[in-house]
Amino acid sequence: MEQRHLGRTGLRVSRLGLGTLTWGRDTDEHDAAEQLKAFWDAGGTLVDTADVYGGGEAEYLLGRLMDDRSGVVPRRDLVISTKAGSVPDPDRRTDGSRGHLLGALDASLARLGTDHVDLWLLHAYDPHTPLEESLQALDIAVRSGRARYAGVSNFCGWQLAKAATWQLGGDRTRLAGTQMEYSLLQRGVEREVLPAALDLGIGLLPSSPLGRGVLTGKYRHGTPTDSRGGSEALAPFVEPYLDEAAGRIVDAVSTAADGLAATPLQVALAWVRDRPGVTAPIIGARNAQQLRAALSVESLSLPDEICRALDDVSAPVHRYPDHDWSTL
């Protein structure tokens, strides 16, 4: 698998990442091991997790699969990214305090069974903590060797620009990457986040690159009972992408796939993988078979005319002041 630099840093990662959101919850150890082995065999290196995935079980499971004695894949062959800052508190969804973040990192390292992570991200912006305090945790983590690189996740445009600019001043850790939802069904990052990331040399790691599964075409004629949309827990997660506008985009993806003798999954994933500023989309799969289907996109590059057609049918509305005012 092709390797790419993450932003304006020396860190190289595979241009597809493996997500672990469901590990330890819907994905058991056997299925997780099969996924990780399939990903590694395909040349994948970037594995994304978070301290809240499965209540910590995703990190614990990943640690077991990297164990020197019985692990499926050697730790040295993987680029491990994890996140901290989300908290299971209905009154406060994020905690960006220095104390919480550093404590969460230590707990993540213990679960992962490693002395460092390759990339550590603030999971979300905390409006109740001074941003410089949250960012100081990133500096401490890198200086202490507990993290090699640092970044953020789910920061809007001004938050990302402020954080990155602060980090460029003084002896601070440059932000290497930002993780945001990005797909043909969700192009909101193109308004301000992506321009800021490109300008500041920050690599984008798209989450939900398949539009929460909708872009695979599985929902075109109803909701499969074994899908996310068919589960009580995840149906509200999928529902926003089942409207008429999304249906037109899915139809266009399916038409393009037919013309290329490819699958809708491959077309949708190739589109986001090769967008300017994107380093590596993060793929979440239910099993190894689904993951292998996604990994098969490595050999596909979309023709320019297909990209333009998909751009047109999915184009978000940009109005003042999102883009250059003189063009509006």
Salt bridges, closest charged atoms under 4 A:
GLU2 OE2 - ARG4 NE 3.77
GLU2 OE1 - ARG15 NH1 3.29
ASP26 OD2 - ARG25 NE 3.14
GLU29 OE1 - ARG64 NH1 3.33
GLU34 OE2 - HIS30 NE2 3.59
ASP41 OD2 - LYS37 NZ 2.99
ASP48 OD2 - LYS83 NZ 2.93
GLU59 OE1 - ARG111 NE 2.82
ASP67 OD1 - ARG69 NE 3.38
ASP95 OD1 - ARG92 NH2 3.47
ASP95 OD2 - HIS100 ND1 3.87
ASP106 OD1 - ARG146 NH1 2.78
ASP115 OD1 - HIS116 ND1 2.79
ASP118 OD2 - ARG75 NH2 3.01
ASP118 OD1 - HIS116 NE2 3.71
ASP126 OD2 - ARG92 NH2 2.96
ASP171 OD2 - ARG143 NH2 3.96
GLU181 OE1 - ARG212 NH2 2.85
GLU190 OE2 - ARG187 NE 2.94
GLU190 OE2 - ARG275 NH2 3.26
GLU244 OE2 - ARG248 NH1 3.52
ASP251 OD1 - ARG220 NH2 2.94
ASP274 OD1 - ARG4 NH2 3.02
ASP274 OD1 - ARG15 NH1 3.88
ASP274 OD2 - ARG273 NH2 2.76
GLU298 OE1 - ARG15 NE 3.16
ASP311 OD1 - ARG275 NH1 3.05
ASP322 OD2 - ARG191 NE 3.69
